[in-house]
């Protein structure tokens, strides 16, 4: 407890700890329940009893019933104790109850999705009304799951998800009808939607109606469940060991039942058990002792490769001539990627989805490999490059690669700079040289001067290599110069966030005026930093960040004043902002005005920097080795090296375990992060 919240050592027993312990005991937190609720988040001991702890527990108790349930919720969402329940949480809960959400469903919402009760009230009303218009009433079993999905998505994101499903052949009626039965459908990323639909339609050959009737298959991992299970199915079918009529059912059965029925205890499967188990282990599907035993003789890469090729041949035995050719090509592709390019098997399997090599027509890939080696690309370089863009093996050396390399070398990209640029920005191998790459380099060079800066800028936004700079970049730069932004500040903006110069003109003008209206001058560093942050956000996101700060008792004037001093404050996630301010106020007991005056404090990592230092200072103060009135800037701003010398190594002999406390906290939280 002390390690998690050292400030507890400074708490007054009679005024602070005793009233809280009495309150918990009177409310039934006795025996093991008392340490459990305190250990769920020791910051409970520094939160205010009357304005935070009591309202929280009084609100949760009617819905959750048992103290065990309350502890379970607080373990998942201890930040509930830091919110103003009357202004934020209570109105939302009252609204849902008024709309007809049963008490048991409210308890489920609090237990499973506690963060949903903290959203803006108007957004909650809008989500509830939309679901009711769909015919999904609050009493329906799927209401809280659909509600959770809706409040997580902004309106533009919601529409984007709808369009993503439409693009793969679903009608809007099918999408919304399925959403009512399986809300997770609209939580899927666009990439997952396209990948899964392509696989189910073109590889598994599932009918459209079968897919829409079984939407739960989209909640599973493609790499860890769908693909390996399908491979197992095809191997068993090719050996005529099973006959599966419903592939969707095969994909949905539980892990335990699947392993028992088809891998570990399947009668007559002995000859392929090792192979089937290996397919699952290679996919990261599971690593049970039983599976490891089945593949104990096949752990080496070469044997794994052989079994993979065997599996491909099994697939081919049941295929048409075209799919036979495709399967053979895929097997050869994986073999070439592993043995000639140095890719690990798993990476080669993934790369083979984007690349197909033909054993009978393999002239180009060896030329590409030799070309790369001639520019001192070693095996590691080549492996990384091909892993990121396997299609490079099909590039023409003379017509494509050679001109690009010559241009880069002529402009000073040699040795490590060349390797880094090509490997980390593979778009350079496919973008048009004359209309994209050359203009991008000439433009960047005119502001950034050295190639190291150009590489740094491209690491942040490789889109510069694929965009038409005449459309947005050049007009935006001309506009910045006209508005009084000096050349060196334009360069700083490009290095800081090169994607900003690709913003639409209207957005650039709007952001420029907004920052100027705050009183920031275009020739100052903070101006370009503020402009960079403002351009990264839509108006909706900007307003949301302002509301987050307001919910933490900051006025709009204080927020904008802090933004002018440290623009990055509004670029951080809501979670980071809340956790940082919570730690400073409730654990370190800093005054709010100190944080407002020093907004850069929010940028420090609580787990990797602030908490380890705070723990050390607390221990040293408790032993009276340092004064208790130390300036907060000493704790937070001092360099890592100086802090370690002055407060850790200096007192390490006098305080046994001090070094372990400092490093242990840092190491543990870094690992957790």
N, C-alpha and C positions, 0 to 999 in steps of 0.2 A: 504493500500500500504506500509506504513512504517513498519507494522508488518511483511509483507512478505519479504521486502528488506530494513532493517534499514539503509543500506549504502547510501540510497538516501539522507539522512539528511546531509551527508558530501559532496554531489556533489556541485560543483561550478555552480552557476546559469548561469553566462554569458558564461563560457567556455564549460559547459557540458549540462545542462538542456535546455537552450534556443535554441541552434542549433538543438537539437533533436526535440523539440516541433515545431520549424519552419519547419523542414523537413517533419514531419507528417502532419502538416496543409497544406503545399504546395501540398502534395500528396493526399489530400481529406479526411484526418482523422480529421473531424471537429465535433463540437457538442458532441453527446454521443459517437461517434466512437473514439474520442481521449482518453477518460478515459477507454474505453473498450479495446483498444489495449495495453494501459499501464498496465491495471489490468490483462490482459491475462498472463503476466509475467513481474512484475516490474523490473526484472533484465535488461530489455531493457534500462533502464536509466543508467546502469553502463557498458553496452556493448559499444564497439567502434563503432562510427557512420559510419566512412568511410570504415572500413574493415569487419564489420559484418552486421550492420543494413541495410545500403544502398544496398549492394549486395543481401541480403536476399529478401527485398521487391521488388527490381528491377527484380529479377528472378521470384518471385511468381506472380507479377502483370499480365504479359502477359497471364498466364495460368488460373488464378483464376478470373480475371476480376474485381469483386467488392471488395471493402475494407472489407465488411462483411465476404466474403469467406476467405480473408487473415487472419482476426481475428480468424475465426473458426479453421483454420489450426494451427495457432500459439498457440491456447488454447490446442490443442492436442499435439503439438510438438514444444514447445518454445525453445527446444535445437537447433532448426535450426539456431538460432541467434548466436550460439557459434561455428559453423562450418566454415571451410575455403571453400567457395563455388567454387572458381576457381580450387582448387586442387582435390576436392572430389565430389561435387554435380554437377557442370556444365558439366563435361565430361559425367556423367551418363545420364543426361537429353538430352544432344546433341546426344548421341548414340541412345536413344529410339526414338527420333524424326526422326533421320536418318533412323532407321529401319522401320519407317512407322506408329508409334503410333500417332493417331490423337490428336489434341490439347485438345479436350474435354475429351479424355481418360487420357491424362497426368494430366489434372485438377482433374479427379476422383482419379487417383493414388496418387497425392499429398494430396488430401483431406482425402481419406480413409486409405491409407497406406504410410504415409510420410517417415517412416523409410527405406522403400525399396530403396530410392534414395541415401542412404548413404553406401550401400554395396560396396565391392571391385569391381572395374571395370571388371576384368576378370571373376568374378563370375556372374556379370550381363550379360556379353556377352554369357557365357556358357548357362545360363538359357534361354535367348532369342532364341538362336540357337536351343536348345532342343525343345522348344515349337513350333518353326517354322517347325522343322522336324516331329513333331506330326501332323502338318497341322493346327496349331492354329496360325493364322497370327495376328500381332499387332492390326489390325483393328477389329478383332473379339470381340464381347461383353465380352467373358470370359477371354480374354488374360490377363488383369491386375490382375484378381483374381488368375489365374493359375500362373502367374509370381510371385505374392506375396508369394504363397505357396512354389514355387520352391526355391526362394532365402532364405527362412527361413530354409530349410532343407539342411544339408550336404549330400554329395553323399552316405556315408554309411547309413544315416538315411533314405534317399529316397529309397534305395534298401531294407532296413528293412521293410518299409511300404508296398512296393510291395509284399514282401514275406508274410507279415501278411495277406494281402487280398488273396493271392494264397492259404494260409493254410486253408481258409474257403470256398474254392471251386471256386474262381474267376480265370479266365484265364487272362494272361497279356493283351491280346487284350481287354477284358471286362474292366479291371482296367483302362487302358489308355484311352479307348473310353469314359468311364464314367467320368474320370478326366477332359476331355475336356469340358464336359457338366456341371460338378459339381466339381470344383477343391477342395472344402473342403474335399472331400473323402480322400485325402492323408494327411490331417491334423489330422484325427482321431487317437487317441492313440490305441495301440495294444489291450489294455484292453477293450476299447469301441467297437472295431471291433468284438472281440470274443463274448462279452456280447450281442450286438445287433443282430449279425447274429444267435447266438444260440436261442435268443428269437423269432426272426422273423421266423426261419425255424422250430424249434421244438415246440414252444408254439402257435404262431399265425398261423403256417402252410402256410406261404406265399411261393409261388413258386420262384425258382431262377430267372426266367425272370421278375417276378413282382418286385423283389427287385432291380435288375439291372436297371429296367426301372424307378424306383422311388428313386434315390440315395439321394434326399434331406431329406429323413426320418432319415438319419444318423446325420444330424446337430442338431436334437432335443435331449434334455436331456431324458435319459431313465427313471430316477426316477421321474422327475417332469412332463413329458408329455406322453411318450410312454406307460409306465406301467399303470399309472392311467387311461388314456383314454381307454386302452384295457380292464381294469376292468369294466369301465362304459359300454363299448360296450357289454361285456358278460352279465352283469346284465340286460341290456335292451333287449338283444336277448332272454335271458332265460325267461323273462316275456312276450315275444312275442310283445314287444312294438315297435320294429323296426326290419328291415331286411336289414343289410348292406352287399352289394355284394363286395364292394371294401374297404377292411380294410385300405389300404395305403392312400386312400383319406380321410378316417375318421381321420387318424393320422395327416394329413397335413393341414386341414382346420384351419382358424385363431382362435385365442383364443376367441375373441368376438362371432364369429359365433358358435363355439362349445358350449359355455356356453348357448347361447340363444336357440339353436336348441335342445340340449340334456339334459340340467340341469334345468335352471331357468324358461323356458317358454314352455317346452315340454308338449304338450297336452296328458293327460292320465298318466303322470309320477308321479303324486302327491304322490302315496304310497311309491315310492322309492327315491324321491327327496333328503330327508335328508341323506339317505345312500350314494347316488351318490356324493353329495356335500362333505360329510365327507371323502370319498375316495380321493378326490382331495386335500382337506385341509391337510389330514394326509401326503400326498405325498409332501406337500410344493408347490403344483401346482399353487395355487393362494389364495389370502385371501381377496376377495372383500367383501364389506358389505353384498351384497345379499347372498353370500355363507355362511357367518357367521350366517346370520339370519336363513338359512335353517338348520344349524347344532346347533342352539342355545341350543337345549335340549339334545345334544349328545356330549358334550365336555369332559365328564369324561372318564377316561381310560377304565373302565369296560364296559360302553355303547359302546365305540369305538370298544372294543374287540368283543362284541356281534354282532355289525354290520359287522365287518370283517368276522366273522364266517358265518353270513347269506349270505354274498356275496359269500363265498366259496361254500355254499350249492347251490346257484343259478348256479354257474359255473358247479357244479357236475350234475345238472339236464339235461344238454345238452351233457354230456360226455359219452365216452365209459366206460366199466367197469374198464379198467386199469387207465384211467384218473380220474375216480370217486375215486378210491383208492388213487391215488396221491393227489387229492384235499383234501380228508379227512385227509390224513397224514399230509399235509401242515398245515391245520387248527389246528390239534392237536399239531403239533410242535410249532406253534406260541403261542398257549394257554399255553403250558408247559414252554416255554422260558419266558413268561411274569409272570405267576403266581408262578412258582417254582424256577426260576433263577433270577428274578428281572430285566429283561431287559425291557427298554421302548418299546412300541409297534412298533415304526418305526425301532428300532434296531432289534427287533424280526422278523419283516417282511424281513429285509435284510438277517439275519442269516438263516432264513428258506430256502433260496435258496441253502445253502451249507449243510443243515442238514435235514434229514427226520426221524421222530420218529413215531413208531407204537404203538397205544394205547393198542393193544393186546399183545405186547411184549416189555414192558417197565421195564425191570429188571435192565439194566446197568446204565442209567442216575441217578437214585436215589443213587446207590452205589457210583458213582463218586462224587456226591454232598456231601454225608456223609464223604467220604474220604478227600475231600478238607477241610471240616469243622473240621475234626480231627487234621488238621495242622494249625488251627486258621485262615483259610481264612474266612473273614466275607462276608456279602451279597454284599458289594461294590466290594471286590476282585473277588468274583465269577462272578458277573455280567460283570465286565471288561474282565475277562479271557474268558468267553463264548462268549462275543460280538466279541472278536478278533479271537477266534478259536472255533467255536461252535462244531466242530467234537470231541472235548475233551470228550463230553458226551458219545461218543461211544467207548472210550478207555477202555481196560480191566484194572481193578484196580490191581489185583495181578500180571498179566503178563507184564504190561506196566508202570503204574504210580508208584506203590510202589517201584520197584527197582530204578527208577530215583530219587525219593524223598530220599530214604535211602542213595544213593551215594552223593547227594548234602549236606544232613545233616552231613554225615560223614566227608565231606570236609569243614565244618564250615558255610554252608549256612543255618542259622536258623532265625526264626522271620521275621523281615522286609526284610532282605536280600533275604530270600527264596521267599517271596511274590513278591518282585520287579523282581527278576530273572525270575520267572515263568510267571508272567503277561506280562512283557515287551518282553519276548523272548519265545513265545509259541512254537517255533520250537523245543525247548528242550523236548517237550512232544511227538514228532514224529520222531526225529532223532534217529539213531541207537545208543544205549548206549555204547556198547563196541568199535565200530569202528569209532564213530564220537564224542560223548560227552566227554567220558573219555580222549581220546588223546588231545582234545581241552583244557580241564581244566588242564591237567598235563603240557602241553606246556605253557599255560598262567601263571600258578602258578610258573613255574621255572624262569619267568622274572618279574612278577608283584607282587609276594609274597602275598599281602593281597587280600581278597575276594572283598573288595570295589573297588579296581582297576580292578578286573576281570569283575565285574558288569558294571563298567564305560566303559570298552573296548567293552563289548558285546552290550551295548546300541548304540555304534557307528557302530558296524558291527556284527549282529547276524549270518552272513554267516559263521563265524568261527565254529558254531555248526553243520553246514550241509556239510562243505567241507571236502575232504580227505586231511588232513594236510601233509601227506607224499608226495603228488604230488607237491605242491608249497611252503607251509609255512615253513616246516623244511629246505628244500634246500635253500630258500631265507634267513632264519636266519643264516644258516651256511655260506652263501656267505657274508652277512653283517659283521659277526665276522671276516672272513678271510680278508675282506677289511679294517679292523681296526676300525669298529664301536664298542665301548665298550658295555658291558652288560647293563649298566644303560641307554645308548642312544638307544639301541634296545627296552628296556622297554618303553622309552619315545615315540618312534615311534609307538609302539603297542597301547599305551594309546591315543596318538594323532590321529592316523588313522589306526586302526587294520586291515582294509581291504587291506592295502598296502602289508602285508606279504603274501597275496594270489595272488599277481600279477604273471603273467607269467614270467618265468626265464629270457627270452630275454629282456623283458621290464625292469625288475629290473636292469639288467646289463647295459642297455642303459642309464637309469636314473642315476645310480651310476656314470658312466663315465662322463655324462653331468654335474653333480653337482661338481664332482672333478675338471673338466676342468675350472670351474668358480673360483677355488682357495679356496673352502670351505674345511675345514678339517673334517674327519669323526668323530672325538671325540668331536665336538662342537655341541651345541644345534641347531644352525642355519642350520647345515648340515642335520639333520633329518627332520627339518621343510621344508627345500627346497626339500629334497627327497620326502617327503609326497605330496607336491604340484605337483611336476613333475610327480609322478606316477598316479595322479588323472586325468591327461590330455593325450589325444592322441596328436600326433605330429601336427595334423591339428588345434586342439584347442589351443595348445601352440602358434603356429604361429599367430593364430587369435588374441590372447591376446596381443602379441607383436605389431601387426599392429594397434590395438586399441590405445595402448600407443603412438605409432609413430604418429597417426593421431592427437594426442593432443600435438604435437611438442616435444616429448621426443626422444632423440637419442637412438639407441640400446645399446650403452655403458651406458647411464644413466639408462635405464630400468634394465639392468642386475646388475648394481651397487646397485640400489634400491632393487632388488630381493634378493641379498645377505644379505642386512641389514634387510629386512622384506619380506620373501618369500610369505606371504599371499597376497601380492599386486596383484599377477597374478592368484589368486584363486577367486577373486571377479568377479561378473558379469560385463559385459560391461556397463550396465546401472548404476551400483553403481560407477564404476570408473569414468564415464563421469560426473555424477551428483556431485560427491565429488569434482573433479578437477574444474568443472564449478563454484561451490559455492566458493571454496577457491580463484580462480583467479578473477572471475567477481563480486562476492559479497564482499568478504573480501579483495580483491585486494592484495593477497599474491604474492610474486615473485615466479616464477616457480622453481627456485633453492632451495627455502625454502622447497617446497613440496618434491623435489627430495632428499634433505638431510634428510627429516623426512617422509619417505614413510608410516610409521604407521599412519599418519594423515588420510590416505584414509580409514583406517579400522574403524575409528570412525563413529557412526551414525550421519549423518547430521541433521536429523529431531529430534532425541531424545537427542542429546548432544550438537552439535556445534551451530546450529541455536539459540536454547534458550539462550546459553551463549553469543553468539554474540549480540543478541538483548539487553541483560542486560548490557553488556559492552558499547554498543553504547549509551544507555540512560545515563549511569553514566558519560561517557566522555562528552556528550553534556551538562550536568549539572555541569561539571568541578569538580565532586566528586572524580575522579581518573585521573591520568595522561594519556595522549593520546599516550605515547610511550611505552606502556606495552609490554613485551615480549610475542610473540605469544604462546610460550610453556605454559605460565601461563593460558592463555585462554583455550587451548586444552587439556593439560595433567593433570592439577590439578584434584585431586579426586573429586567426586561428593559432598561429605560431606564438604570438605575444600572450594570448590568453593561457595557452598551455604552459608556457614558461612561468608566468606570474602566479597562476592559481592551481596548477595541477602538479607539475614536477617540483615546484618550490616547496609544497607541503606534503608531498607523497610519503616521505619518511615519518612525518608527524601524524599522519592520518592513514592508517592501514586500510587498504581497499579503495582509496580515493581514485587512483589511476583506473582500477577495474570499474568503479562506478561511472567514471567519465567515458571510458572506452566501451564499457558494456552497454550503457544506454545508447550511445551513438551506433554501436554495431547492431544492437538488437533492432532499433527502430529503422535503421537503414535496410536491414534484411526484410522487415515487415513491409517497408515501403515498396 
